[in-house]
Amino acid sequence: MKLTKVTRNYQITIPAEIRKKLNIKEGEYLKAELEGDRIILTKARLEWKTIKLGKKLTTKEIEKSIERGIRLECSNRH
């Protein structure tokens, strides 16, 4: 059993041994559930839904659009 302290902002640090075993990385989400007097933390499995926004562009097309936008912005400043 590992002890961890609750900070002033109600945060806890997950002991390194546990983080490494579960491969928990900074910025990841954990799901917190209450079971009696226990708090159960599990790695959250987030599914990002993709949104189809129109025609697919190649990297080259995106770069050209950015260049056009930069040129347009620069010409509007003068």
PDB file of N, CA, C and O in Angstrom, chain B, residues numbered from 101:
ATOM      1  N   MET B 101       0.847  -1.177   0.000  1.00  0.00           N
ATOM      2  CA  MET B 101       0.000   0.000   0.000  1.00  0.00           C
ATOM      3  C   MET B 101       0.895   1.243   0.000  1.00  0.00           C
ATOM      4  O   MET B 101       1.873   1.319   0.743  1.00  0.00           O
ATOM      5  N   LYS B 102       0.547   2.195  -0.831  1.00  0.00           N
ATOM      6  CA  LYS B 102       1.272   3.462  -0.913  1.00  0.00           C
ATOM      7  C   LYS B 102       0.374   4.563  -0.364  1.00  0.00           C
ATOM      8  O   LYS B 102      -0.825   4.588  -0.642  1.00  0.00           O
ATOM      9  N   LEU B 103       0.951   5.469   0.414  1.00  0.00           N
ATOM     10  CA  LEU B 103       0.202   6.621   0.920  1.00  0.00           C
ATOM     11  C   LEU B 103       0.450   7.822   0.028  1.00  0.00           C
ATOM     12  O   LEU B 103       1.551   8.013  -0.490  1.00  0.00           O
ATOM     13  N   THR B 104      -0.580   8.625  -0.143  1.00  0.00           N
ATOM     14  CA  THR B 104      -0.456   9.876  -0.874  1.00  0.00           C
ATOM     15  C   THR B 104      -1.241  10.930  -0.109  1.00  0.00           C
ATOM     16  O   THR B 104      -2.264  10.625   0.504  1.00  0.00           O
ATOM     17  N   LYS B 105      -0.772  12.150  -0.141  1.00  0.00           N
ATOM     18  CA  LYS B 105      -1.382  13.235   0.628  1.00  0.00           C
ATOM     19  C   LYS B 105      -2.283  14.079  -0.271  1.00  0.00           C
ATOM     20  O   LYS B 105      -1.955  14.333  -1.430  1.00  0.00           O
ATOM     21  N   VAL B 106      -3.410  14.505   0.269  1.00  0.00           N
ATOM     22  CA  VAL B 106      -4.316  15.405  -0.443  1.00  0.00           C
ATOM     23  C   VAL B 106      -3.809  16.825  -0.226  1.00  0.00           C
ATOM     24  O   VAL B 106      -3.616  17.249   0.914  1.00  0.00           O
ATOM     25  N   THR B 107      -3.591  17.570  -1.322  1.00  0.00           N
ATOM     26  CA  THR B 107      -3.082  18.936  -1.221  1.00  0.00           C
ATOM     27  C   THR B 107      -4.213  19.915  -0.921  1.00  0.00           C
ATOM     28  O   THR B 107      -5.382  19.535  -0.850  1.00  0.00           O
ATOM     29  N   ARG B 108      -3.844  21.170  -0.749  1.00  0.00           N
ATOM     30  CA  ARG B 108      -4.809  22.229  -0.457  1.00  0.00           C
ATOM     31  C   ARG B 108      -5.876  22.317  -1.548  1.00  0.00           C
ATOM     32  O   ARG B 108      -7.024  22.655  -1.258  1.00  0.00           O
ATOM     33  N   ASN B 109      -5.515  22.020  -2.794  1.00  0.00           N
ATOM     34  CA  ASN B 109      -6.471  22.083  -3.908  1.00  0.00           C
ATOM     35  C   ASN B 109      -7.140  20.734  -4.168  1.00  0.00           C
ATOM     36  O   ASN B 109      -7.709  20.516  -5.237  1.00  0.00           O
ATOM     37  N   TYR B 110      -7.071  19.840  -3.199  1.00  0.00           N
ATOM     38  CA  TYR B 110      -7.684  18.510  -3.283  1.00  0.00           C
ATOM     39  C   TYR B 110      -7.073  17.653  -4.384  1.00  0.00           C
ATOM     40  O   TYR B 110      -7.756  16.812  -4.968  1.00  0.00           O
ATOM     41  N   GLN B 111      -5.804  17.860  -4.666  1.00  0.00           N
ATOM     42  CA  GLN B 111      -5.102  17.046  -5.655  1.00  0.00           C
ATOM     43  C   GLN B 111      -4.278  15.993  -4.932  1.00  0.00           C
ATOM     44  O   GLN B 111      -3.874  16.177  -3.784  1.00  0.00           O
ATOM     45  N   ILE B 112      -4.035  14.879  -5.631  1.00  0.00           N
ATOM     46  CA  ILE B 112      -3.167  13.839  -5.093  1.00  0.00           C
ATOM     47  C   ILE B 112      -2.110  13.497  -6.131  1.00  0.00           C
ATOM     48  O   ILE B 112      -2.282  13.762  -7.321  1.00  0.00           O
ATOM     49  N   THR B 113      -1.017  12.908  -5.666  1.00  0.00           N
ATOM     50  CA  THR B 113       0.016  12.425  -6.570  1.00  0.00           C
ATOM     51  C   THR B 113      -0.078  10.908  -6.595  1.00  0.00           C
ATOM     52  O   THR B 113      -0.085  10.260  -5.549  1.00  0.00           O
ATOM     53  N   ILE B 114      -0.150  10.350  -7.793  1.00  0.00           N
ATOM     54  CA  ILE B 114      -0.160   8.898  -7.930  1.00  0.00           C
ATOM     55  C   ILE B 114       1.289   8.435  -7.812  1.00  0.00           C
ATOM     56  O   ILE B 114       2.147   8.919  -8.550  1.00  0.00           O
ATOM     57  N   PRO B 115       1.576   7.513  -6.905  1.00  0.00           N
ATOM     58  CA  PRO B 115       2.953   7.061  -6.731  1.00  0.00           C
ATOM     59  C   PRO B 115       3.574   6.574  -8.046  1.00  0.00           C
ATOM     60  O   PRO B 115       2.906   5.955  -8.873  1.00  0.00           O
ATOM     61  N   ALA B 116       4.870   6.869  -8.216  1.00  0.00           N
ATOM     62  CA  ALA B 116       5.582   6.566  -9.460  1.00  0.00           C
ATOM     63  C   ALA B 116       5.460   5.100  -9.853  1.00  0.00           C
ATOM     64  O   ALA B 116       5.272   4.792 -11.029  1.00  0.00           O
ATOM     65  N   GLU B 117       5.564   4.200  -8.894  1.00  0.00           N
ATOM     66  CA  GLU B 117       5.485   2.766  -9.187  1.00  0.00           C
ATOM     67  C   GLU B 117       4.159   2.417  -9.867  1.00  0.00           C
ATOM     68  O   GLU B 117       4.130   1.637 -10.819  1.00  0.00           O
ATOM     69  N   ILE B 118       3.077   2.992  -9.378  1.00  0.00           N
ATOM     70  CA  ILE B 118       1.749   2.735  -9.944  1.00  0.00           C
ATOM     71  C   ILE B 118       1.624   3.393 -11.315  1.00  0.00           C
ATOM     72  O   ILE B 118       1.116   2.777 -12.253  1.00  0.00           O
ATOM     73  N   ARG B 119       2.088   4.652 -11.440  1.00  0.00           N
ATOM     74  CA  ARG B 119       2.037   5.354 -12.741  1.00  0.00           C
ATOM     75  C   ARG B 119       2.768   4.557 -13.810  1.00  0.00           C
ATOM     76  O   ARG B 119       2.279   4.415 -14.930  1.00  0.00           O
ATOM     77  N   LYS B 120       3.937   4.040 -13.463  1.00  0.00           N
ATOM     78  CA  LYS B 120       4.740   3.290 -14.441  1.00  0.00           C
ATOM     79  C   LYS B 120       4.063   1.986 -14.832  1.00  0.00           C
ATOM     80  O   LYS B 120       4.022   1.636 -16.012  1.00  0.00           O
ATOM     81  N   LYS B 121       3.529   1.260 -13.845  1.00  0.00           N
ATOM     82  CA  LYS B 121       2.860  -0.012 -14.139  1.00  0.00           C
ATOM     83  C   LYS B 121       1.650   0.180 -15.044  1.00  0.00           C
ATOM     84  O   LYS B 121       1.375  -0.655 -15.907  1.00  0.00           O
ATOM     85  N   LEU B 122       0.927   1.281 -14.847  1.00  0.00           N
ATOM     86  CA  LEU B 122      -0.272   1.542 -15.648  1.00  0.00           C
ATOM     87  C   LEU B 122       0.007   2.425 -16.858  1.00  0.00           C
ATOM     88  O   LEU B 122      -0.896   2.711 -17.644  1.00  0.00           O
ATOM     89  N   ASN B 123       1.263   2.859 -17.007  1.00  0.00           N
ATOM     90  CA  ASN B 123       1.667   3.724 -18.122  1.00  0.00           C
ATOM     91  C   ASN B 123       0.804   4.991 -18.178  1.00  0.00           C
ATOM     92  O   ASN B 123       0.310   5.371 -19.240  1.00  0.00           O
ATOM     93  N   ILE B 124       0.633   5.624 -17.040  1.00  0.00           N
ATOM     94  CA  ILE B 124      -0.149   6.861 -16.951  1.00  0.00           C
ATOM     95  C   ILE B 124       0.768   8.029 -17.280  1.00  0.00           C
ATOM     96  O   ILE B 124       1.826   8.189 -16.672  1.00  0.00           O
ATOM     97  N   LYS B 125       0.360   8.835 -18.240  1.00  0.00           N
ATOM     98  CA  LYS B 125       1.151   9.981 -18.692  1.00  0.00           C
ATOM     99  C   LYS B 125       0.466  11.289 -18.294  1.00  0.00           C
ATOM    100  O   LYS B 125      -0.750  11.335 -18.106  1.00  0.00           O
ATOM    101  N   GLU B 126       1.260  12.339 -18.172  1.00  0.00           N
ATOM    102  CA  GLU B 126       0.727  13.663 -17.857  1.00  0.00           C
ATOM    103  C   GLU B 126      -0.290  14.076 -18.916  1.00  0.00           C
ATOM    104  O   GLU B 126      -0.050  13.906 -20.112  1.00  0.00           O
ATOM    105  N   GLY B 127      -1.417  14.613 -18.481  1.00  0.00           N
ATOM    106  CA  GLY B 127      -2.447  15.083 -19.407  1.00  0.00           C
ATOM    107  C   GLY B 127      -3.513  14.042 -19.712  1.00  0.00           C
ATOM    108  O   GLY B 127      -4.562  14.378 -20.261  1.00  0.00           O
ATOM    109  N   GLU B 128      -3.261  12.778 -19.363  1.00  0.00           N
ATOM    110  CA  GLU B 128      -4.268  11.750 -19.605  1.00  0.00           C
ATOM    111  C   GLU B 128      -5.401  11.890 -18.588  1.00  0.00           C
ATOM    112  O   GLU B 128      -5.231  12.513 -17.540  1.00  0.00           O
ATOM    113  N   TYR B 129      -6.542  11.311 -18.904  1.00  0.00           N
ATOM    114  CA  TYR B 129      -7.703  11.368 -18.027  1.00  0.00           C
ATOM    115  C   TYR B 129      -7.849  10.064 -17.260  1.00  0.00           C
ATOM    116  O   TYR B 129      -7.583   8.981 -17.781  1.00  0.00           O
ATOM    117  N   LEU B 130      -8.276  10.193 -16.017  1.00  0.00           N
ATOM    118  CA  LEU B 130      -8.611   9.045 -15.191  1.00  0.00           C
ATOM    119  C   LEU B 130     -10.076   9.162 -14.799  1.00  0.00           C
ATOM    120  O   LEU B 130     -10.587  10.262 -14.591  1.00  0.00           O
ATOM    121  N   LYS B 131     -10.742   8.025 -14.702  1.00  0.00           N
ATOM    122  CA  LYS B 131     -12.139   7.994 -14.283  1.00  0.00           C
ATOM    123  C   LYS B 131     -12.155   7.718 -12.779  1.00  0.00           C
ATOM    124  O   LYS B 131     -11.521   6.766 -12.324  1.00  0.00           O
ATOM    125  N   ALA B 132     -12.864   8.528 -12.008  1.00  0.00           N
ATOM    126  CA  ALA B 132     -12.953   8.359 -10.558  1.00  0.00           C
ATOM    127  C   ALA B 132     -14.345   7.853 -10.194  1.00  0.00           C
ATOM    128  O   ALA B 132     -15.355   8.437 -10.585  1.00  0.00           O
ATOM    129  N   GLU B 133     -14.378   6.755  -9.437  1.00  0.00           N
ATOM    130  CA  GLU B 133     -15.641   6.176  -8.997  1.00  0.00           C
ATOM    131  C   GLU B 133     -15.565   5.922  -7.497  1.00  0.00           C
ATOM    132  O   GLU B 133     -14.492   5.660  -6.953  1.00  0.00           O
ATOM    133  N   LEU B 134     -16.702   6.001  -6.847  1.00  0.00           N
ATOM    134  CA  LEU B 134     -16.777   5.769  -5.412  1.00  0.00           C
ATOM    135  C   LEU B 134     -17.397   4.401  -5.169  1.00  0.00           C
ATOM    136  O   LEU B 134     -18.482   4.108  -5.672  1.00  0.00           O
ATOM    137  N   GLU B 135     -16.708   3.559  -4.396  1.00  0.00           N
ATOM    138  CA  GLU B 135     -17.233   2.249  -3.992  1.00  0.00           C
ATOM    139  C   GLU B 135     -17.109   2.161  -2.476  1.00  0.00           C
ATOM    140  O   GLU B 135     -16.036   1.865  -1.949  1.00  0.00           O
ATOM    141  N   GLY B 136     -18.202   2.417  -1.786  1.00  0.00           N
ATOM    142  CA  GLY B 136     -18.154   2.430  -0.325  1.00  0.00           C
ATOM    143  C   GLY B 136     -17.252   3.556   0.143  1.00  0.00           C
ATOM    144  O   GLY B 136     -17.504   4.724  -0.152  1.00  0.00           O
ATOM    145  N   ASP B 137     -16.183   3.202   0.882  1.00  0.00           N
ATOM    146  CA  ASP B 137     -15.241   4.224   1.346  1.00  0.00           C
ATOM    147  C   ASP B 137     -13.975   4.249   0.489  1.00  0.00           C
ATOM    148  O   ASP B 137     -12.945   4.771   0.916  1.00  0.00           O
ATOM    149  N   ARG B 138     -14.052   3.684  -0.722  1.00  0.00           N
ATOM    150  CA  ARG B 138     -12.896   3.638  -1.624  1.00  0.00           C
ATOM    151  C   ARG B 138     -13.118   4.537  -2.837  1.00  0.00           C
ATOM    152  O   ARG B 138     -14.233   4.659  -3.344  1.00  0.00           O
ATOM    153  N   ILE B 139     -12.050   5.154  -3.284  1.00  0.00           N
ATOM    154  CA  ILE B 139     -12.059   5.896  -4.547  1.00  0.00           C
ATOM    155  C   ILE B 139     -11.308   5.028  -5.542  1.00  0.00           C
ATOM    156  O   ILE B 139     -10.139   4.706  -5.329  1.00  0.00           O
ATOM    157  N   ILE B 140     -11.964   4.650  -6.615  1.00  0.00           N
ATOM    158  CA  ILE B 140     -11.358   3.795  -7.635  1.00  0.00           C
ATOM    159  C   ILE B 140     -11.004   4.663  -8.837  1.00  0.00           C
ATOM    160  O   ILE B 140     -11.882   5.282  -9.437  1.00  0.00           O
ATOM    161  N   LEU B 141      -9.728   4.709  -9.190  1.00  0.00           N
ATOM    162  CA  LEU B 141      -9.267   5.445 -10.369  1.00  0.00           C
ATOM    163  C   LEU B 141      -8.911   4.449 -11.457  1.00  0.00           C
ATOM    164  O   LEU B 141      -8.150   3.511 -11.222  1.00  0.00           O
ATOM    165  N   THR B 142      -9.458   4.649 -12.641  1.00  0.00           N
ATOM    166  CA  THR B 142      -9.114   3.812 -13.786  1.00  0.00           C
ATOM    167  C   THR B 142      -8.787   4.706 -14.967  1.00  0.00           C
ATOM    168  O   THR B 142      -9.298   5.821 -15.076  1.00  0.00           O
ATOM    169  N   LYS B 143      -7.925   4.206 -15.854  1.00  0.00           N
ATOM    170  CA  LYS B 143      -7.583   4.986 -17.039  1.00  0.00           C
ATOM    171  C   LYS B 143      -8.829   5.138 -17.894  1.00  0.00           C
ATOM    172  O   LYS B 143      -9.511   4.158 -18.194  1.00  0.00           O
ATOM    173  N   ALA B 144      -9.118   6.355 -18.280  1.00  0.00           N
ATOM    174  CA  ALA B 144     -10.297   6.626 -19.108  1.00  0.00           C
ATOM    175  C   ALA B 144      -9.977   6.277 -20.550  1.00  0.00           C
ATOM    176  O   ALA B 144      -8.885   6.559 -21.041  1.00  0.00           O
ATOM    177  N   ARG B 145     -10.905   5.682 -21.200  1.00  0.00           N
ATOM    178  CA  ARG B 145     -10.780   5.357 -22.621  1.00  0.00           C
ATOM    179  C   ARG B 145     -11.649   6.345 -23.390  1.00  0.00           C
ATOM    180  O   ARG B 145     -12.846   6.130 -23.577  1.00  0.00           O
ATOM    181  N   LEU B 146     -11.024   7.427 -23.829  1.00  0.00           N
ATOM    182  CA  LEU B 146     -11.773   8.454 -24.548  1.00  0.00           C
ATOM    183  C   LEU B 146     -11.801   8.122 -26.027  1.00  0.00           C
ATOM    184  O   LEU B 146     -10.777   7.780 -26.618  1.00  0.00           O
ATOM    185  N   GLU B 147     -12.958   8.221 -26.610  1.00  0.00           N
ATOM    186  CA  GLU B 147     -13.102   8.004 -28.042  1.00  0.00           C
ATOM    187  C   GLU B 147     -13.422   9.342 -28.683  1.00  0.00           C
ATOM    188  O   GLU B 147     -14.448   9.956 -28.388  1.00  0.00           O
ATOM    189  N   TRP B 148     -12.550   9.780 -29.549  1.00  0.00           N
ATOM    190  CA  TRP B 148     -12.759  11.037 -30.249  1.00  0.00           C
ATOM    191  C   TRP B 148     -13.507  10.747 -31.538  1.00  0.00           C
ATOM    192  O   TRP B 148     -13.050   9.963 -32.370  1.00  0.00           O
ATOM    193  N   LYS B 149     -14.633  11.369 -31.694  1.00  0.00           N
ATOM    194  CA  LYS B 149     -15.402  11.197 -32.920  1.00  0.00           C
ATOM    195  C   LYS B 149     -14.849  12.144 -33.969  1.00  0.00           C
ATOM    196  O   LYS B 149     -14.579  13.314 -33.698  1.00  0.00           O
ATOM    197  N   THR B 150     -14.688  11.616 -35.161  1.00  0.00           N
ATOM    198  CA  THR B 150     -14.188  12.463 -36.237  1.00  0.00           C
ATOM    199  C   THR B 150     -15.363  13.131 -36.932  1.00  0.00           C
ATOM    200  O   THR B 150     -16.439  12.549 -37.068  1.00  0.00           O
ATOM    201  N   ILE B 151     -15.142  14.330 -37.358  1.00  0.00           N
ATOM    202  CA  ILE B 151     -16.173  15.099 -38.044  1.00  0.00           C
ATOM    203  C   ILE B 151     -15.708  15.311 -39.472  1.00  0.00           C
ATOM    204  O   ILE B 151     -14.593  15.774 -39.713  1.00  0.00           O
ATOM    205  N   LYS B 152     -16.560  14.974 -40.401  1.00  0.00           N
ATOM    206  CA  LYS B 152     -16.226  15.192 -41.797  1.00  0.00           C
ATOM    207  C   LYS B 152     -16.577  16.636 -42.134  1.00  0.00           C
ATOM    208  O   LYS B 152     -17.738  17.037 -42.053  1.00  0.00           O
ATOM    209  N   LEU B 153     -15.579  17.403 -42.508  1.00  0.00           N
ATOM    210  CA  LEU B 153     -15.790  18.830 -42.722  1.00  0.00           C
ATOM    211  C   LEU B 153     -15.753  19.241 -44.184  1.00  0.00           C
ATOM    212  O   LEU B 153     -15.775  20.438 -44.473  1.00  0.00           O
ATOM    213  N   GLY B 154     -15.699  18.337 -45.078  1.00  0.00           N
ATOM    214  CA  GLY B 154     -15.645  18.711 -46.480  1.00  0.00           C
ATOM    215  C   GLY B 154     -14.540  17.972 -47.195  1.00  0.00           C
ATOM    216  O   GLY B 154     -14.132  16.886 -46.785  1.00  0.00           O
ATOM    217  N   LYS B 155     -14.061  18.570 -48.268  1.00  0.00           N
ATOM    218  CA  LYS B 155     -13.063  17.889 -49.089  1.00  0.00           C
ATOM    219  C   LYS B 155     -11.741  17.762 -48.355  1.00  0.00           C
ATOM    220  O   LYS B 155     -11.342  18.647 -47.598  1.00  0.00           O
ATOM    221  N   LYS B 156     -11.075  16.652 -48.593  1.00  0.00           N
ATOM    222  CA  LYS B 156      -9.766  16.425 -47.993  1.00  0.00           C
ATOM    223  C   LYS B 156      -8.727  17.208 -48.773  1.00  0.00           C
ATOM    224  O   LYS B 156      -8.790  17.290 -50.000  1.00  0.00           O
ATOM    225  N   LEU B 157      -7.771  17.783 -48.058  1.00  0.00           N
ATOM    226  CA  LEU B 157      -6.713  18.558 -48.690  1.00  0.00           C
ATOM    227  C   LEU B 157      -5.380  17.862 -48.477  1.00  0.00           C
ATOM    228  O   LEU B 157      -5.145  17.235 -47.444  1.00  0.00           O
ATOM    229  N   THR B 158      -4.521  17.983 -49.464  1.00  0.00           N
ATOM    230  CA  THR B 158      -3.171  17.461 -49.317  1.00  0.00           C
ATOM    231  C   THR B 158      -2.346  18.465 -48.518  1.00  0.00           C
ATOM    232  O   THR B 158      -2.742  19.618 -48.352  1.00  0.00           O
ATOM    233  N   THR B 159      -1.214  18.016 -48.035  1.00  0.00           N
ATOM    234  CA  THR B 159      -0.316  18.908 -47.306  1.00  0.00           C
ATOM    235  C   THR B 159       0.094  20.070 -48.189  1.00  0.00           C
ATOM    236  O   THR B 159       0.166  21.211 -47.733  1.00  0.00           O
ATOM    237  N   LYS B 160       0.362  19.782 -49.447  1.00  0.00           N
ATOM    238  CA  LYS B 160       0.774  20.820 -50.406  1.00  0.00           C
ATOM    239  C   LYS B 160      -0.321  21.882 -50.543  1.00  0.00           C
ATOM    240  O   LYS B 160      -0.027  23.077 -50.534  1.00  0.00           O
ATOM    241  N   GLU B 161      -1.584  21.454 -50.671  1.00  0.00           N
ATOM    242  CA  GLU B 161      -2.700  22.396 -50.800  1.00  0.00           C
ATOM    243  C   GLU B 161      -2.851  23.254 -49.541  1.00  0.00           C
ATOM    244  O   GLU B 161      -3.140  24.447 -49.630  1.00  0.00           O
ATOM    245  N   ILE B 162      -2.656  22.650 -48.386  1.00  0.00           N
ATOM    246  CA  ILE B 162      -2.753  23.395 -47.127  1.00  0.00           C
ATOM    247  C   ILE B 162      -1.647  24.434 -47.050  1.00  0.00           C
ATOM    248  O   ILE B 162      -1.893  25.583 -46.684  1.00  0.00           O
ATOM    249  N   GLU B 163      -0.415  24.028 -47.399  1.00  0.00           N
ATOM    250  CA  GLU B 163       0.717  24.958 -47.368  1.00  0.00           C
ATOM    251  C   GLU B 163       0.502  26.128 -48.323  1.00  0.00           C
ATOM    252  O   GLU B 163       0.811  27.269 -47.981  1.00  0.00           O
ATOM    253  N   LYS B 164      -0.032  25.853 -49.530  1.00  0.00           N
ATOM    254  CA  LYS B 164      -0.307  26.924 -50.496  1.00  0.00           C
ATOM    255  C   LYS B 164      -1.356  27.887 -49.949  1.00  0.00           C
ATOM    256  O   LYS B 164      -1.228  29.101 -50.111  1.00  0.00           O
ATOM    257  N   SER B 165      -2.387  27.357 -49.306  1.00  0.00           N
ATOM    258  CA  SER B 165      -3.434  28.207 -48.729  1.00  0.00           C
ATOM    259  C   SER B 165      -2.870  29.098 -47.629  1.00  0.00           C
ATOM    260  O   SER B 165      -3.232  30.270 -47.526  1.00  0.00           O
ATOM    261  N   ILE B 166      -1.990  28.545 -46.813  1.00  0.00           N
ATOM    262  CA  ILE B 166      -1.357  29.336 -45.750  1.00  0.00           C
ATOM    263  C   ILE B 166      -0.520  30.449 -46.352  1.00  0.00           C
ATOM    264  O   ILE B 166      -0.585  31.592 -45.899  1.00  0.00           O
ATOM    265  N   GLU B 167       0.269  30.122 -47.373  1.00  0.00           N
ATOM    266  CA  GLU B 167       1.104  31.132 -48.040  1.00  0.00           C
ATOM    267  C   GLU B 167       0.244  32.244 -48.637  1.00  0.00           C
ATOM    268  O   GLU B 167       0.587  33.421 -48.521  1.00  0.00           O
ATOM    269  N   ARG B 168      -0.884  31.878 -49.281  1.00  0.00           N
ATOM    270  CA  ARG B 168      -1.790  32.883 -49.853  1.00  0.00           C
ATOM    271  C   ARG B 168      -2.343  33.781 -48.757  1.00  0.00           C
ATOM    272  O   ARG B 168      -2.426  34.997 -48.927  1.00  0.00           O
ATOM    273  N   GLY B 169      -2.724  33.181 -47.631  1.00  0.00           N
ATOM    274  CA  GLY B 169      -3.253  33.957 -46.516  1.00  0.00           C
ATOM    275  C   GLY B 169      -2.227  34.926 -45.955  1.00  0.00           C
ATOM    276  O   GLY B 169      -2.555  36.064 -45.619  1.00  0.00           O
ATOM    277  N   ILE B 170      -0.983  34.473 -45.854  1.00  0.00           N
ATOM    278  CA  ILE B 170       0.087  35.338 -45.346  1.00  0.00           C
ATOM    279  C   ILE B 170       0.325  36.495 -46.304  1.00  0.00           C
ATOM    280  O   ILE B 170       0.449  37.644 -45.879  1.00  0.00           O
ATOM    281  N   ARG B 171       0.388  36.193 -47.603  1.00  0.00           N
ATOM    282  CA  ARG B 171       0.595  37.260 -48.595  1.00  0.00           C
ATOM    283  C   ARG B 171      -0.549  38.260 -48.546  1.00  0.00           C
ATOM    284  O   ARG B 171      -0.318  39.469 -48.591  1.00  0.00           O
ATOM    285  N   LEU B 172      -1.773  37.773 -48.453  1.00  0.00           N
ATOM    286  CA  LEU B 172      -2.949  38.644 -48.399  1.00  0.00           C
ATOM    287  C   LEU B 172      -2.903  39.523 -47.146  1.00  0.00           C
ATOM    288  O   LEU B 172      -3.168  40.722 -47.222  1.00  0.00           O
ATOM    289  N   GLU B 173      -2.574  38.940 -46.012  1.00  0.00           N
ATOM    290  CA  GLU B 173      -2.481  39.695 -44.759  1.00  0.00           C
ATOM    291  C   GLU B 173      -1.410  40.774 -44.854  1.00  0.00           C
ATOM    292  O   GLU B 173      -1.617  41.903 -44.408  1.00  0.00           O
ATOM    293  N   CYS B 174      -0.264  40.427 -45.436  1.00  0.00           N
ATOM    294  CA  CYS B 174       0.831  41.399 -45.578  1.00  0.00           C
ATOM    295  C   CYS B 174       0.434  42.534 -46.519  1.00  0.00           C
ATOM    296  O   CYS B 174       0.765  43.692 -46.263  1.00  0.00           O
ATOM    297  N   SER B 175      -0.270  42.214 -47.606  1.00  0.00           N
ATOM    298  CA  SER B 175      -0.660  43.256 -48.561  1.00  0.00           C
ATOM    299  C   SER B 175      -1.737  44.170 -47.974  1.00  0.00           C
ATOM    300  O   SER B 175      -1.807  45.344 -48.339  1.00  0.00           O
ATOM    301  N   ASN B 176      -2.569  43.660 -47.080  1.00  0.00           N
ATOM    302  CA  ASN B 176      -3.608  44.471 -46.435  1.00  0.00           C
ATOM    303  C   ASN B 176      -3.032  45.442 -45.415  1.00  0.00           C
ATOM    304  O   ASN B 176      -3.670  46.444 -45.090  1.00  0.00           O
ATOM    305  N   ARG B 177      -1.848  45.164 -44.911  1.00  0.00           N
ATOM    306  CA  ARG B 177      -1.218  46.034 -43.910  1.00  0.00           C
ATOM    307  C   ARG B 177      -0.585  47.258 -44.554  1.00  0.00           C
ATOM    308  O   ARG B 177      -0.342  48.251 -43.867  1.00  0.00           O
ATOM    309  N   HIS B 178      -0.316  47.215 -45.834  1.00  0.00           N
ATOM    310  CA  HIS B 178       0.361  48.341 -46.504  1.00  0.00           C
ATOM    311  C   HIS B 178      -0.603  49.205 -47.253  1.00  0.00           C
ATOM    312  O   HIS B 178      -0.198  50.190 -47.870  1.00  0.00           O
TER     313      HIS B 178
END
